[in-house]
Structure formats: structure tokens, C-alpha cells
Amino acid sequence: MGLLQTLLMNTRPSLALGMMALVAFSVSLSTAATLSHLIQIAKWVLSLVHLN
């Protein structure tokens, strides 16, 4: 985290804000995709349990 902070301190503010926005967007998108897959897996497991 300190390395990232040092790197961002040496860049233009608009570039640093853009990089932070990109990282925040990608993390939230990955989290949403992971949760979606986990929900699909849970539905599949529950459908298998229900059939038995």
C-alpha cells in the first residue's frame, strides 16, 4: 500500500484519480461476477439436493 501511495504521489492528480477509479470499478465488477457465479453454483447444488 505504501508503494502504491508513493507511486500515486509522483503522478498527476487526474491520472491518479483515474487509476483509482479504474481499480475500484474493476474490483467491484470482479466481486459482482464472483458472487453471481457462487449464486449459480448454490442453485445448482440445491437443485441436485432437491431431486434426491
C-alpha positions in Angstrom: 0.0 0.0 0.0 2.9 2.4 0.8 4.4 1.7 -2.7 1.1 2.5 -4.4 0.8 5.7 -2.3 4.3 6.7 -3.2 3.7 6.0 -6.9 0.4 8.0 -6.9 2.1 10.9 -5.2 4.5 11.3 -8.1 1.8 11.3 -10.8 -0.6 14.0 -11.9 -3.7 14.2 -9.7 -6.1 13.5 -12.6 -4.1 10.4 -13.6 -4.1 9.2 -10.0 -7.8 9.7 -9.7 -8.4 7.9 -13.0 -6.3 4.9 -11.9 -8.1 4.7 -8.5 -11.5 4.8 -10.3 -10.4 2.1 -12.7 -9.2 -0.1 -9.8 -12.4 0.5 -7.8 -14.5 -0.3 -10.8 -12.6 -3.5 -11.7 -12.7 -4.7 -8.1 -16.5 -4.2 -7.8 -17.0 -5.8 -11.2 -15.0 -8.9 -10.2 -16.8 -9.1 -6.9 -20.2 -9.0 -8.7 -19.1 -11.7 -11.2 -17.8 -13.9 -8.4 -21.0 -13.5 -6.4 -23.0 -14.3 -9.5 -21.1 -17.5 -10.1 -21.4 -18.5 -6.4 -25.2 -18.0 -6.6 -25.4 -20.1 -9.7 -23.3 -22.9 -8.1 -25.5 -22.7 -5.0 -28.7 -23.0 -7.1 -27.2 -26.0 -9.0 -26.3 -27.8 -5.7 -29.7 -27.1 -4.2 -31.4 -28.4 -7.3 -29.4 -31.6 -7.0 -30.3 -32.0 -3.4 -33.9 -31.4 -4.1 -34.0 -34.1 -6.8 -32.8 -36.7 -4.3 
